[in-house]
């Protein structure tokens, strides 16, 4: 299965997740995809940042596995 440059670029771009505070009464910290979709909500910023770091590392491993050698 060949990976096109566009697909690889989309994979790399997907690594740029954001952590944002939202004025919600419960779980105000969210991790979002680059397109704005919420991946997961957290009670604290450190928990959200830790999740984002782990998820970015996981996605990088998947992208490396899918990229042609």
C-alpha positions, 0 to 999 in steps of 0.5 A: 500500500503506497502512501501519497505525499498528501496522505503523509502531510495529513498524517503529520498535520494531525499531530498538531493537537491543541489543549484548550480551556472551555468555560464548561462547569465540568471538565473544562480542559479539552484536547482537540484535533486540528479540525476542531473536533474534541478528542477528550475532556479533562478536569485539569490542564496537566492531565490534558497535556499528558494525554496530548503528549502520549497521543502525539507520540502514538500518532508519530509511531503510526505515521513512521510505520506507514511511511515508505522507507 
